[in-house]
Amino acid sequence: MQIADFDYHLPDQLIAQFPPEVRGASRLLHIDGEQRQDTLFSCLPDFLRAGDVLVFNDTKVIKARLFGEKASGGKIEALIERVLDEHSALAHVKASKAPKAGTILHFQGGFTAEMVERQGDLFKLRFDGEASVFEILEQSGLLPLPPYITHVPDDEDAKRYQTVYARDPGAVAAPTAGLHFTDAQLDDLRANGVQTAFLTLHVGAGTFMPVRVDDIAEHTMHFERYSIPQATKDAILAAKANGGRVIAVGTTSLRALEAASQNGVLAELTGDTNIFITPGFEFKVVDRLITNFHLPKSTLLMLVAAFIGFDTMRAAYEHAVKNEYRFFSYGDAMLLEKNH
């Protein structure tokens, strides 16, 4: 398939620049084959039943964007992609000239780092001093809002660009399907017999990287680290055995589960994955997907097309634009039934 197959027209005013005033006060579009139902996210429990299991990504967004300068005075911007250890990280670096190995970078807050080596498009940085990378980011970093959100991140973003169940720091982008859930709704779902389970996949900046090839089969995905607890595996297997449905909350949860199940069973509970899900993919674990609306020509839109069918995806997005749903990270949600 060609990248042009996954393009669509989106008026700028439909790109949500801010979250809804109240968490969870979003719309929900339910897609089941050719059937489309416009409803509210607060009505999600109506579509679930006891024995179903919701699988959430509990990654926590870090303040991954740092600003500073090289010793020569040239301005730099670093976006931490992955924390390697207490004092090292892989980062995307913007500068007039890419820093060479041995270059000292001076960041706001008085922190310095040495550029150790290039690793593909990324730069390995080693930070000086006693503070850990996470401590440096917390003190001097900025929340890395997506490029289509145009305002400078503020205190409200620090709260709302984070799920209520986030607990494992490491992501540079939020698992945005989870932003709709409130503690009260989670409690209600559990009280009704719907199970909740968690995994961790640290979302990388690659999620926003454009596809630069015409033939999507030539595209290579970025790697992301995931971890699936044994308790989550057990909950999924129990649901499958008892007629329950596995609902991935977000494409990152889905990618982790399907990456761990490529040999037919949920086996690889930790690992790095660059799984690229496109039409024709055989899903082995996930039955339903809760997700937001995705960028034109994006790998996530291709994943949606694989899950519900290409023509169904096109019709769903045409419906969402026509009915003025709010798009992307702070936007509305979809509940998708897998195409059989």
N, C-alpha and C positions, 0 to 999 in steps of 0.2 A: 504494500500500500504506500501511497505517497503522502508526504507531509501536508500537502494541500487538501487532502481528504478530511483533515481534522481542523480546518479553519472554519470560523464562523464570525459573523458581524456582531459586535457587542458595543452598544452605545456607552460612552464614558460615564454617563450618570448612573449606570447600573453597577459600577464598581464600588463596593462598599468601602468608604474611607474610614469609618468608625464603627465600632460594634453597636448593636442595638442598645437602647438605654438600659434595659434590664436583660441580664444574661438569660438566654433561653427564649426570649421573645422574638423568635425567628419563624419564618415560614418553612414548611416541609412539603416537598413534592415527592409523592409516592409513585414509582414507576414499576409496573408489572406487565411486561410485554407491551402491547398496544394501549393498555389502560393507564391513564394518568389521573391522579387525584391531588388536588390542591388542598392542603390542610396546614396545621400549625405544629411546630416542634413539640409543643406541650401535649399534643395528642399522640405522640410516639407510643405510649403504653397501649393504645388501642390496637396497634399492629404487632404486639408481642404477646407471648403466652408463657405460662409456667413451663420450665424446662429448657427454654431458650437460653443461650449464653451470649452476652455482649463482651467482646474482647477489645479492651482499650489500650492505647499506647501511653504509658505513664512518664514519658520523657519530659524534661523540664527545659524550657528555653533559657539559654544563658545570654548575658549581655556581651555578645560576641564581637561587636564592632569597636575597634580601637583606632584612634587618630594620633598622629605624631609626625616625626620628621627624621630623615637620615642625618648623619653627622655633617654632610655637605649642605644641609638646610632644605633639601627637597622634601616636599610634603608627601606623606604616606597614609594609606588607610589599610588596615588589616582586618579581615573577617576570619575569625577562628573557625575552622571547619571541624577539627577534631582535637580534643585534648589527649595527648599521648601519655603523659605522666605528670608529676607534680610541677615540673618546670618546662615542659616541652609541649608544643602543639603544631599541628599543620594548619596553614592559613592561606587564604587568598590575599594577595597584596597588590594594591593599586599604587603606582608611582610613575613619575615621568620616565624613569628607567628602572627596570627590574633590579632589585638589590642582588649583588653577587654574594657567594659564600664568604663569610667573615665580616660582612657589613653589620655595623651596630645601628639598631633602630631605637630611637628615643620616643617613648609614648607619653601622652598626657598623664599626669599623676606622678611623674618622676620615675617611671619604670623603663627599663631598657631590656633589649633582647638582641641576640646575635642570630643572623640568618645562617643556618648551618648548611643546608643543601636544598636543591630543587628536587621535588618528587612529582614529575609531570607538571600539571598546572598549579600545584601547591608548593608552598615554601615551608620548610621545617624551621621553626623558631625556638630558641632556647632562652628563657627569661632568667635574668640575673636576680640575686637577692633571695631573701627567705620566703617571701610571699609566693603562694602557689598560683598557678595559672587561673584557677577559679577565683581566688581572692583578688587577683589583679583585675579580672573582668568585672567582678562585683563592684570594685572601687572605681574603676575608670572606664569601663565599657558602656556602650549604648545598646539598647535592645535592637536587634536587627530586623526591623519591620520589612515586609516584602517590598520590592521596588515599585509596585503599583500603588502603594499607600504613600501619599505625598507629604504628610505632616511629620514633624519631628516627634519621635516617641516621647510620651509624657508619663506621669504617674498612673493615669487611667490605663494606658497601654500596658504598663508593667503588671497590672492586675488582670486585664481582660485578654491579653495575648498570651494567656496561660490557662490550661485546664484546671479545674478545681481539684483534680486528683494528681497533678504533676508532682513527682517526687525524686526523679533521677536526673540531675543536671547533665546537659550535654548537647541539646538540640540548638540549631541556629534558625529553625523555623518551627512554628507550632504545629502539632497534629490537629488541624483546624476543625475537623468534624467533631472533636471533643469539646470545643469551646461552647457549644450549646447546652451542655449538661450542667445541671445544678446539683448540689448535695441533696436537696429535697427530692428531686426527681429520681436520683439514684436510690435513695432510701425507699421511695414508693415502688420502684421496679423490683427491688429485692423483696419487699414485703409481698409482692404479687407472684413470687416464685421465679422471677427472671434472675439468672445468675450473672454476676459480673466477674470478669477475669482480666488480668493485666499482663502485658509484655512491655519490653522496652526496645524501641528503635530510635536512635538519635538522628533526627532529620538533618541532613546536610544542605548546604547552599546549592548543591547540584539540583535540588528539586525545582529551582527557578531557572536552571540553565536551558537556553533554547536548543531545540533540535536543529542541527546545522546541515543536515543531509536531506535530499529530496526523497530518497527511498528509506523508509523508516527501518528497514531490516539492517541498514548499515550503521545505525546509531548504537553507541555504547553507553550504558548507564553508569553513573557514579556508584561507588561502594558506600554502604551504610552498615553500621554494626547493630546487631539485634541480639536480644536475650529473651527466652521464653521460659518462665518458671515451670517446674514440674506440676505445680498445682493447676496452672492454666492448661497444660496438656491434659491432665486428668479431667478437668471440667469439660473440655472439648470432646474427649472420647466418651464421657458419660452422656453428654447431650446427644451425640451421634447415636449411641446405643439405645437411647430411650425416646427417639423421635423428636428431639429438640433441634433447633436450628442454630447455627453458628453465625453470628452477626458481627462483622468487623466494623469497628468504629474508626473509619478513616482508611485511606489507601495505604498508610504506613503499617497499620495493623495487618491489613490484608497481605501486603508484600512480605512481611515477616512470616506469617503463617504459611503462605504458599511456598516461600523459599525453603522453609524447614520441612516441606512435605514433597519435595520433588521426586523422591523415590517411592511415593505412594502412601507413606505413613508419616505422621508428625514425629520426626526423628532428630534432626539437627537443631537442638535447643539453643545453641549459641553459634554465632558466626558472622561473617561479612557477606552481604549480598548485593549484587548489582542486577538482580532479576528484572527483566524488561518484559512487561505483560502487554501483549498486543492481541488483536483479534485472531482467534484460533487457539489461544491458550486454554489448556484444560485445568480448571480449578478443582482442587482435591479436598479442600477444607471448608472454605467460606461459602455460605448459602445466601447471605444477604449483606449489603454494604450500605453504611451510612456515610455520606460524603458531602462536601460542599461542591460548588460549581467551579470548574477548572479553566485555566487559560487556554485560548485557542492554540492549536499546534503543539500542545504539551504532552509529555509522556503520560500524565495522569488522565488526560482525556482519552488517550489510547487504551489505558487500563479500563476505564468505564465502558468504552466501546466493546472491549473483550468480554466484560462481565454481563452486559445486557444486550449486546448485539449492536452492530454499527448503525443500522437504520433506526433502531430504537433510541440510540444515543442522539442522533441528529434530530429526531422528532422531539425528544425531551428538551434539548437545548433551544430549539425554535420556540417551544411552548414557554420555557422559562423567560426568554427574552421578550416575547409577546406579552407575557403577564407580569413583566417588570419585577422579577425576582432580583434579590441583591446577590452580587457575584463575589467570589473569591474568599479570602481568609475571614473577613468580618461579615460575610454574606450569609445567605440562607442555606438550607440543607436539602439533600435528597435521601430517600430510602429506596434502594434498588433491589429488585428481585433478580436472582441469577437467571440468565437465559438458558433454557434447557433444550 
